[in-house]
Every structure is written in structure tokens, then in C-alpha cells.
């Protein structure tokens, strides 16, 4: 299994709204997210839950969303006692075969992410955190551009 911090925190942004943690592991991703949240709650690191670990319908992704506080771990590492602010934390668990797509999605900045997805769209593909696939686009009844068909990743 691998674990890495992604998003604005990883990119060294001056302000960070939340911390995205990407975990890639084999097995049941929703169960792994639930077990990680349980262990981190027992340790005192996780301080609140916004959304319990769950499986995202139609995907291979497990996810937990909530809050954490480094100061809650001061009993293990005294230098953490000064970090009393609570932060939003998202834990996303993907199978290893989707790691590159998840890293691209969560690890790159918003501008790059939009540009690379637009590039894929113009070439007739759909790009997301779950892969790249051939896509046929068209208009719905209201005239909005929509994906009419999406192939296998």
C-alpha cells in the first residue's frame, strides 16, 4: 500500500482548505477507508466525521471525510502540542491501477487539471480520477453538452 498527501497542501499553497490523503491499496477500498478512520480516531488524530467511510457508487473508491488535529497527538510527540487548529481531512482509497489518474486529479492544480481534461475532451476522451476512456458527446433535451456514451477505461 502507498500513502501520499495531495492537493494544495502538497503543492505548498499559502492557504490550504483541506488535506487530501491518497491511499492506494489492494482489496476492498471502502473497508480499508473505514479501518484507517477507526484507527486514526482511536489514536485521537481524527476529531470529527463529516462522512463515514463509504463506497462511492459505481467506482472502486473508498472515502472518509472529516476533521483532524495534530495537537491531539501531543501525548506521542510533544512538539505537536502547538498545532491546535482543526483541519479538514479527506482520505480517498483507490486500487493501485488507478493511482496515476488519482494523482493527476488530486495532485495537480485546478488550472492544469481543467486544461488536461479539456485536451482529452477535444480528442474524444473523458478523463477523471478513475481513468481515461473514449467518450461520445452530444446535446441533451435542454441543449446542454453531455456525455452520451463512455467506453471502458
Contact map, one row per residue, 1 for C-alpha under 8 A:
111000000000000000000011110000000000000000000000000000000000000000000000000000000000000000000000000000000000000000000000000000000000000000000000000000000
111100000000000000000011100000000000000000000000000000000000000000000000000000000000000000000000000000000000000000000000000000000000000000000000000000000
111110000000000000001111000000000000000000000000000000000000000000000000000000000000000000000000000000000000000000000000000000000000000000000000000000000
011111000000000000001110000000000000000000000000000000000000000000000000000000000000000000000000000000000000000000000000000000000000000000000000000000000
001111101100000000111100000000000000000000000000000000000000000000000000000000000000000000000000000000000000000000000000000000000000000000000000000000000
000111111110000000111100000000000000000000000000000000000000000000000000000000000000000000000000000000100110000000000000000000000000000000000000000000000
000011111110000000110000000000000000000000000000000000000000000000000000000000000000000000000000000000000111100000000000000000000000000000000000000000000
000001111111101111100000000000000000000000000000000000000000000000000000000000000000000000000000000000000010100000000000000000000000000000000000000000000
000011111111100101110000000000000000000000000000000000000000000000000000000000000000000000000000000000000000000000000000000000000000000000000000000000000
000011111111100000000000000000000000000000000000000000000000000000000000000000000000000000000000000000000010000000000000000000000000000000000000000000000
000001111111100000000000000000000000000000000000000000000000000000000000000000000000000000000000000000000011100000000000000000000000000000000000000000000
000000011111110000000000000000000000000000000000000000000000000000000000000000000000000000000000000000000000000000000000000000000000000000000000000000000
000000011111111100000000000000000000000000000000000000000000000000000000000000000000000000000000000000000000000000000000000000000000000000000000000000000
000000000001111100000000000000000000000000000000000000000000000000000000000000000000000000000000000000000000000000000000000000000000000000000000000000000
000000010000111110000000000000000000000000000000000000000000000000000000000000000000000000000000000000000000000000000000000000000000000000000000000000000
000000011000111111100000000000000000000000000000000000000000000000000000000000000000000000000000000000000000000000000000000000000000000000000000000000000
000000010000001111100000000000000000000000000000000000000000000000000000000000000000001100000000000000000000000000000000000000000000000000000000000000000
000000011000000111110000000000000000000000000000000000000000000000000000000000000000001111000000000000000000000000000000000000000000000000000000000000000
000011111000000111111000000000000000000000000000000000000000000000000000000000000000001111000000000000000000000000000000000000000000000000000000000000000
000011101000000001111100000000000000000000000000000000000000000000000000000000000000000011110000000000000100000000000000000000000000000000000000000000000
001111000000000000111110000000000000000000000000000000000000000000000000000000000000000011110000000000000000000000000000000000000000000000000000000000000
001111000000000000011111000000000000000000000000000000000000000000000000000000000000000000111100000001100000000000000000000000000000000000000000000000000
111100000000000000001111100000000000000000000000000000000000000000000000000000000000000000111100000000000000000000000000000000000000000000000000000000000
111000000000000000000111110000000000000000000000000000000000000000000000000000000000000000001111001000000000000000000000000000000000000000000000000000000
110000000000000000000011111010000000000000000000000000000000000000000000000000000000000000001111000000000000000000000000000000000000000000000000000000000
100000000000000000000001111110000000000000000000000000000000000000000000000000000000000000000011000000000000000000000000000000000000000000000000000000000
000000000000000000000000111110010000000000000000000000000000000000000000000000000000000000000010000000000000000000000000000000000000000000000000000000000
000000000000000000000000011111110000000000000000000000000000010000000000000000000000000000000000000000000000000000000000000000000000000000000000000000000
000000000000000000000000111111111000000000000000000000100001110000000000000000000000000000001110000000000000000000000000000000000000000000000000000000000
000000000000000000000000000111111100000000000000000011100000111000000000000000000000000000001000000000000000000000000000000000000000000000000000000000000
000000000000000000000000000111111110000000000000000011000000010000000000000000000000000000000000000000000000000000000000000000000000000000000000000000000
000000000000000000000000001111111111000000000000000000000000010000000000000000000000000000001000000000000000000000000000000000000000000000000000000000000
000000000000000000000000000011111111100000000000000011000000011100000000000000000000000000111000000000000000000000000000000000000000000000000000000000000
000000000000000000000000000001111111110000000000000111000000000100000000000000000000000000000000000000000000000000000000000000000000000000000000000000000
000000000000000000000000000000111111111000000000000000000000000000000000000000000000000000000000000000000000000000000000000000000000000000000000000000000
000000000000000000000000000000011111111100000000000000000000000000000000000000000000000000000000000000000000000000000000000000000000000000000000000000000
000000000000000000000000000000001111111110000100000010000000000100000000000000000000000000000000000000000000000000000000000000000000000000000000000000000
000000000000000000000000000000000111111111000000000000000000000000000000000000000000000000000000000000000000000000000000000000000000000000000000000000000
000000000000000000000000000000000011111111100000000000000000000000000000000000000000000000000000000000000000000000000000000000000000000000000000000000000
000000000000000000000000000000000001111111111100000000000000000000000000000000000000000000000000000000000000000000000000000000000000000000000000000000000
000000000000000000000000000000000000111111111110000000000000000000000000000000000000000000000000000000000000000000000000000000000000000000000000000000000
000000000000000000000000000000000000011111111000000000000000000000000000000000000000000000000000000000000000000000000000000000000000000000000000000000000
000000000000000000000000000000000000001111111100000000000000000000000000100000000000000000000000000000000000000000000000000000000000000000000000000000000
000000000000000000000000000000000000000111111110000000000000000000000001100000000000000000000000000000000000000000000000000000000000000000000000000000000
000000000000000000000000000000000000000111111110000000000000000000011101100000000000000000000000000000000000000000000000000000000000000000000000000000000
000000000000000000000000000000000000100110111111100000000000000001111000000000000000000000000000000000000000000000000000000000000000000000000000000000000
000000000000000000000000000000000000000010011111100000000000000001111000000000000000010000000000000000000000000000000000000000000000000000000000000000000
000000000000000000000000000000000000000000000111110000000000000001110000000000000000000000000000000000000000000000000000000000000000000000000000000000000
000000000000000000000000000000000000000000000111111100000000000111100000000000000000000000000000000000000000000000000000000000000000000000000000000000000
000000000000000000000000000000000000000000000001111100000000000011100000000000000000000000000000000000000000000000000000000000000000000000000000000000000
000000000000000000000000000000000000000000000000111111000000000111000000000000000000000000000000000000000000000000000000000000000000000000000000000000000
000000000000000000000000000000000100000000000000111111000000001110000000000000000000000000000000000000000000000000000000000000000000000000000000000000000
000000000000000000000000000001101100100000000000001111100000011110000000000000000000000000000000000000000000000000000000000000000000000000000000000000000
000000000000000000000000000001101100000000000000001111110000011100000000000000000000000000000000000000000000000000000000000000000000000000000000000000000
000000000000000000000000000011000000000000000000000011111011111000000000000000000000000000000000000000000000000000000000000000000000000000000000000000000
000000000000000000000000000000000000000000000000000001111111111000000000000000000000000000000000000000000000000000000000000000000000000000000000000000000
000000000000000000000000000000000000000000000000000000111110000000000000000000000000000000000000000000000000000000000000000000000000000000000000000000000
000000000000000000000000000000000000000000000000000000011111000000000000000000000000000000000000000000000000000000000000000000000000000000000000000000000
000000000000000000000000000000000000000000000000000000111111100000000000000000000000000000000000000000000000000000000000000000000100000000000000000000000
000000000000000000000000000010000000000000000000000000110111110000000000000000000000000000000110000000000000000000000000000000000000000000000000000000000
000000000000000000000000000011000000000000000000000000110011111000000000000000000000000000011110000000000000000000000000000000000000000000000000000000000
000000000000000000000000000111111000000000000000000011110001111100000000000000000000000000011100000000000000000000000000000000000000000000000000000000000
000000000000000000000000000001001000000000000000000111110000111110000000000000000000000001111000000000000000000000000000000000000000000000000000000000000
000000000000000000000000000000001100100000000000101111000000011111000000000000000000000001110000000000000000000000000000000000000000000000000000000000000
000000000000000000000000000000000000000000000000111110000000001111100000000000000000000111100000000000000000000000000000000000000000000000000000000000000
000000000000000000000000000000000000000000000111111000000000000111110000000000000000000111000000000000000000000000000000000000000000000000000000000000000
000000000000000000000000000000000000000000000111110000000000000011111000000000000000011110000000000000000000000000000000000000000000000000000000000000000
000000000000000000000000000000000000000000001111000000000000000001111100000000000000011110000000000000000000000000000000000000000000000000000000000000000
000000000000000000000000000000000000000000001110000000000000000000111111100000000011111000000000000000000000000000000000000000000000000000000000000000000
000000000000000000000000000000000000000000001000000000000000000000011111110000011011110000000000000000000000000000000000000000000000000000000000000000000
000000000000000000000000000000000000000000000000000000000000000000001111110000011111100000000000000000000000000000000000000000000000000000000000000000000
000000000000000000000000000000000000000000011000000000000000000000001111111000011001000000000000000000000000000000000000000000000000000000000000000000000
000000000000000000000000000000000000000000111000000000000000000000001111111110011000000000000000000000000000000000000000000000000000000000000000000000000
000000000000000000000000000000000000000000000000000000000000000000000111111111111000000000000000000000000000000000000000000000000000000000000000000000000
000000000000000000000000000000000000000000000000000000000000000000000001111111000000000000000000000000000000000000000000000000000000000000000000000000000
000000000000000000000000000000000000000000000000000000000000000000000000111111000000000000000000000000000000000000000000000000000000000000000000000000000
000000000000000000000000000000000000000000000000000000000000000000000000111111111000000000000000000000000000000000000000000000000000000000000000000000000
000000000000000000000000000000000000000000000000000000000000000000000000011111111000000000000000000000000000000000000000000000000000000000000000000000000
000000000000000000000000000000000000000000000000000000000000000000000000010011111100000000000000000000000000000000000000000000000000000000000000000000000
000000000000000000000000000000000000000000000000000000000000000000000111110011111110000000000000000000000000000000000000000000000000000000000000000000000
000000000000000000000000000000000000000000000000000000000000000000000111110011111111000000000000000000000000000000000000000000000000000000000000000000000
000000000000000000000000000000000000000000000000000000000000000000000010000000111111000000000000000000000000000000000000000000000000000000000000000000000
000000000000000000000000000000000000000000000000000000000000000000001110000000011111100000000000000000000000000000000000000000000000000000000000000000000
000000000000000000000000000000000000000000000000000000000000000000001111000000001111110000000000000000000000000000000000000000000000000000000000000000000
000000000000000000000000000000000000000000000000000000000000000000001110000000000011111000000000000000000000000000000000000000000000000000000000000000000
000000000000000000000000000000000000000000000010000000000000000000111100000000000001111100000000000000000000000000000000000000000000000000000000000000000
000000000000000011100000000000000000000000000000000000000000000000111000000000000000111110000000000000000000000000000000000000000000000000000000000000000
000000000000000011100000000000000000000000000000000000000000000011110000000000000000011111000000000000000000000000000000000000000000000000000000000000000
000000000000000001111000000000000000000000000000000000000000000011110000000000000000001111100000000000000000000000000000000000000000000000000000000000000
000000000000000001111000000000000000000000000000000000000000001111000000000000000000000111110000000000000000000000000000000000000000000000000000000000000
000000000000000000011110000000001000000000000000000000000000001110000000000000000000000011111000000000000000000000000000000000000000000000000000000000000
000000000000000000011110000000001000000000000000000000000000111100000000000000000000000001111100000000000000000000000000000000000000000000000000000000000
000000000000000000000111100011011000000000000000000000000000111000000000000000000000000000111110000000000000000000000000000000000000000000000000000000000
000000000000000000000111100010000000000000000000000000000001110000000000000000000000000000011111011001000000000000000000000000000000000000000000000000000
000000000000000000000001111010000000000000000000000000000001100000000000000000000000000000001111111000000000000000000000000000000000000000000000000000000
000000000000000000000001110000000000000000000000000000000000000000000000000000000000000000000111111000000000000000000000000000000000000000000000000000000
000000000000000000000000000000000000000000000000000000000000000000000000000000000000000000000011111100000000000000000000000000000000000000000000000000000
000000000000000000000000000000000000000000000000000000000000000000000000000000000000000000000111111111000000000000000000000000001110000000000000000000000
000000000000000000000001000000000000000000000000000000000000000000000000000000000000000000000111111111100000000000000000000000000000000000000000000000000
000000000000000000000000000000000000000000000000000000000000000000000000000000000000000000000000111111110000000000000000000000000000000000000000000000000
000000000000000000000000000000000000000000000000000000000000000000000000000000000000000000000000011111111000000000000000000000011110000000000000000000000
000000000000000000000100000000000000000000000000000000000000000000000000000000000000000000000100011111111110000000000000000000011100000000000000000000000
000001000000000000000100000000000000000000000000000000000000000000000000000000000000000000000000001111111111000000000000000000001000000000000000000000000
000000000000000000000000000000000000000000000000000000000000000000000000000000000000000000000000000111111111000010000000000000001000000000000000000000000
000000000000000000000000000000000000000000000000000000000000000000000000000000000000000000000000000011111111000010000000000000011000000000000000000000000
000001100000000000010000000000000000000000000000000000000000000000000000000000000000000000000000000001111111100000000000000000001000000000000000000000000
000001110110000000000000000000000000000000000000000000000000000000000000000000000000000000000000000001111111100000000000000000000000000000000000000000000
000000100010000000000000000000000000000000000000000000000000000000000000000000000000000000000000000000111111110110000000000000000000000000000000000000000
000000110010000000000000000000000000000000000000000000000000000000000000000000000000000000000000000000000111111110000000000000000000000000000000000000000
000000000000000000000000000000000000000000000000000000000000000000000000000000000000000000000000000000000001111111000000000000000000000000000000000000000
000000000000000000000000000000000000000000000000000000000000000000000000000000000000000000000000000000000000111111100000000000000000000000000000000000000
000000000000000000000000000000000000000000000000000000000000000000000000000000000000000000000000000000000001111111110000000000000000000000000000000000000
000000000000000000000000000000000000000000000000000000000000000000000000000000000000000000000000000000011001111111111000000000000000000000000000000000000
000000000000000000000000000000000000000000000000000000000000000000000000000000000000000000000000000000000000011111111100000000000000000000000000000000000
000000000000000000000000000000000000000000000000000000000000000000000000000000000000000000000000000000000000001111111110000000000000000000000000000000000
000000000000000000000000000000000000000000000000000000000000000000000000000000000000000000000000000000000000000111111111000000000000000000000000000000000
000000000000000000000000000000000000000000000000000000000000000000000000000000000000000000000000000000000000000011111111100001110000000000000000000000000
000000000000000000000000000000000000000000000000000000000000000000000000000000000000000000000000000000000000000001111111110000000000000000000000000000000
000000000000000000000000000000000000000000000000000000000000000000000000000000000000000000000000000000000000000000111111111000000000000000000000000000000
000000000000000000000000000000000000000000000000000000000000000000000000000000000000000000000000000000000000000000011111111111100000000000000000000000000
000000000000000000000000000000000000000000000000000000000000000000000000000000000000000000000000000000000000000000001111111111100000001000000000000000000
000000000000000000000000000000000000000000000000000000000000000000000000000000000000000000000000000000000000000000000111111110000000000000000000000000000
000000000000000000000000000000000000000000000000000000000000000000000000000000000000000000000000000000000000000000000011111110000000000000000000000000000
000000000000000000000000000000000000000000000000000000000000000000000000000000000000000000000000000000000000000000000001111111000000011100000000000000000
000000000000000000000000000000000000000000000000000000000000000000000000000000000000000000000000000000000000000000000001111111100001111100000000000000000
000000000000000000000000000000000000000000000000000000000000000000000000000000000000000000000000000000000000000000001001100111110001111000000000000001000
000000000000000000000000000000000000000000000000000000000000000000000000000000000000000000000000000000000000000000001001100011111111100000000000000000000
000000000000000000000000000000000000000000000000000000000000000000000000000000000000000000000000000011001000000000001000000001111111000000000000000000000
000000000000000000000000000000000000000000000000000000000000000000000000000000000000000000000000010011111100000000000000000000111110000000000000000000000
000000000000000000000000000000000000000000000000000000000010000000000000000000000000000000000000010011000000000000000000000000111111000000000000000000001
000000000000000000000000000000000000000000000000000000000000000000000000000000000000000000000000010010000000000000000000000000111111100000000000000000001
000000000000000000000000000000000000000000000000000000000000000000000000000000000000000000000000000000000000000000000000000011110111110000000000000000001
000000000000000000000000000000000000000000000000000000000000000000000000000000000000000000000000000000000000000000000000000011100011111000000000000001111
000000000000000000000000000000000000000000000000000000000000000000000000000000000000000000000000000000000000000000000000000111000001111100000000000001111
000000000000000000000000000000000000000000000000000000000000000000000000000000000000000000000000000000000000000000000000100111000000111110000000001111100
000000000000000000000000000000000000000000000000000000000000000000000000000000000000000000000000000000000000000000000000000110000000011111000000001111000
000000000000000000000000000000000000000000000000000000000000000000000000000000000000000000000000000000000000000000000000000000000000001111100000111110000
000000000000000000000000000000000000000000000000000000000000000000000000000000000000000000000000000000000000000000000000000000000000000111110000111100000
000000000000000000000000000000000000000000000000000000000000000000000000000000000000000000000000000000000000000000000000000000000000000011111111110000000
000000000000000000000000000000000000000000000000000000000000000000000000000000000000000000000000000000000000000000000000000000000000000001111111110000000
000000000000000000000000000000000000000000000000000000000000000000000000000000000000000000000000000000000000000000000000000000000000000000111111000000000
000000000000000000000000000000000000000000000000000000000000000000000000000000000000000000000000000000000000000000000000000000000000000000111111000000000
000000000000000000000000000000000000000000000000000000000000000000000000000000000000000000000000000000000000000000000000000000000000000000111111100000000
000000000000000000000000000000000000000000000000000000000000000000000000000000000000000000000000000000000000000000000000000000000000000000111111110000000
000000000000000000000000000000000000000000000000000000000000000000000000000000000000000000000000000000000000000000000000000000000000000011110011111000000
000000000000000000000000000000000000000000000000000000000000000000000000000000000000000000000000000000000000000000000000000000000000000011110001111100000
000000000000000000000000000000000000000000000000000000000000000000000000000000000000000000000000000000000000000000000000000000000000001111000000111111000
000000000000000000000000000000000000000000000000000000000000000000000000000000000000000000000000000000000000000000000000000000000000001111000000011111000
000000000000000000000000000000000000000000000000000000000000000000000000000000000000000000000000000000000000000000000000000000000000001110000000001111100
000000000000000000000000000000000000000000000000000000000000000000000000000000000000000000000000000000000000000000000000000001000000111100000000001111110
000000000000000000000000000000000000000000000000000000000000000000000000000000000000000000000000000000000000000000000000000000000000111000000000000011111
000000000000000000000000000000000000000000000000000000000000000000000000000000000000000000000000000000000000000000000000000000000000110000000000000001111
000000000000000000000000000000000000000000000000000000000000000000000000000000000000000000000000000000000000000000000000000000000111110000000000000000111
